[in-house]
């Protein structure tokens, strides 16, 4: 066997292990600075943690009603659309319509 072959295999195995997901949790810290090691206690601690985190109530302000718009909503004019397209910058991420800015400008819409 050439010299250093075992080192290469050790390095390859270490790299492979670093890409694997963690299969199990060995210990979990608790509030009183202790550490849990057994699976049932760890599962119970995770249950308590998510129960307290996911069920926490936050104060919220009441929703105020907005002033209603009198009459129908006005349509956009072609001049407004042209002006908005001219103001668009190239290279920006497309919106929910998935049409990039460059396509809008090429179409001349």
N, C-alpha and C positions, 0 to 999 in steps of 0.2 A: 504494500500500500504506500503510495507517495506520501511524503511528509506534509502534514497540515490538512489532510483529508478529513480527519475527525473534527477538526476545528470548523471546517466549512459546513459539515452536517450539523454541528451544534448551532452555528449561526443561522442556518436555514430553518432549523426547528424553532429557534427562538423567534425569528421573524414570523413564522407561521402561527405560533401561539399568540403573538401580539395582535394578530388580526382576528382571533376568535372572540366570540361574545363571552361574557362572564357567565358561567353556568350556574353558580350558586353564590349566595352571600354568606360569608363565614361569621361576620360579627356586625352588630349594629349598636351605635351609641344611644343611650337613653338620657332623659332629662337630668337625672341625678348624677351624671358623669360616670355611670356604670356602662358596662358593655355586655350585650347579650350574645351568646354563642350557639344556643340550641334552636332548631328550626321552629318549634311551636311558639316559643317566646318571641322570635324574630317576626313571625307572621302576625302575632298578636300586636306587637309594637307598630308594624306597618298599618294594621287595621285601625289602631287608635290614631295614628298620624293622619291618615287620609280622612277618617271621620271628622277630626278636628279641623283639617284644612278645607275640605270640600263643603262642610256645613257651616262655615263661619258666616255670620250675617254682618253686613256693612250698612251703615246708615246711608239713606239716599234721599235726595230732595224730591218733593212731589213734582210730577210732570205738569207743567203749565200748558194750557191750551193756546194755540197760536191764533192770530187774527185771521179769519177766513178771507180768501181772495174774492173780491167782488167781480162777478162776471167770469167769462171764459178766459183761459190762459192764452196769451197772445202767441201766435206762431212766429218762428224765426224767419227772418228775411234772408234771401240769397246773399245779400251784402254782408250780413252778420256772419254767415257761414264762411264766406270767402275770407273775411278778416280773421276769423278764428283759425282757419287753416294756414294763413300766412304767418300767424304768430307761433305756430307749432315749431318746435325745435327738432332737428334731425337727430337720430340715434337714441331717442328716448324709448322706453318700454311701451309696447302697445297697451291699450286699455282693455276692458272686458270684451270688446268686439274683436280683439286679436288682429286688427289691421294696423300695420306700422304707419308712422307719420309719412314716410317716403311714398307709400302707396296713395295716401290721400292727396299728396301734392302732385304726383304723376297723373292721377285721375282728373285733377283740376276741379274737384267738387267744391 
